[in-house]
Each structure stands twice: as structure tokens, then as C-alpha cells.
Amino acid sequence: MNASRIDEPAALADLVDYQAGSVVSQALVKARTGTVTVFAFDAGEGLSEHEAPFDALLFAVEGRATVRVGSKDHAMSGGEIVRLPAGVPHAVQAVDQFKMLLIMIRDGESRSSDRRG
């Protein structure tokens, strides 16, 4: 998929394809101020627990996944959104095939000390 495809209206779910046994990602925007990336997870695949220095928004496009934020698991499905706060561990595990959009906001300095909700 060519990221320039989003210069015209496009169906979000069509911007990345599933691949058997894999997690596929496609960066749509890479800028100093943040990134926008679409992901496709095959059933049972995931991203292991990690932290990021900046806040992010995870928007579930289609399918179902368990998204852990801190110590809390969230059952998510298409159309739902959750904030991943800076400095808080998070992970994604696809229940079935799952697509998501991840929007990371960079403000020029680490936000890991700002854990307010």
C-alpha cells in the first residue's frame, strides 16, 4: 500500500492487509510532532507489553482485541478508542483478526511524568 493513497478519501480498513501469523504495519504520517500508523493483526498475534514516552490514541478499526493499559485489560472492537498514556505499560493481543489506527502525539518533551487521566 502506498501511503500517498490517503491524499484522497480511503476506507481506513483497506489501508493495510492481514498476513497469516503476523502483525503488519503501515506508517501513514511520520512527523516530528507525531506519527499515525495503521496495523493489521492476524488472530492470536499481538504486541508485547512496552511503554512509550508520549501519549497515544488507539482506535480499533475492525475485529476484536484485548488491550492492556497499565494493569487493566480492555476488550475492544471496531469503532472504539482508548488513550495509552505516556510512561504507562500497554500491550495488544488480537482475539481474532484485528485492525487498529495508532496516533502518537509528540510534544517535544517526554510526558512520562504526567500520568493524569
Secondary structure, 3 states (H helix, E strand, C coil): CCHHHHHCCCCHHHHCCCCCCCEEEEEEEEECCEEEEEEEECCCCEEEEECCCCCEEEEEEECEEEEEECCEEEEEECCCEEEECCCCCEEEEECCCEEEEEEEECCCCCCCCCCCC
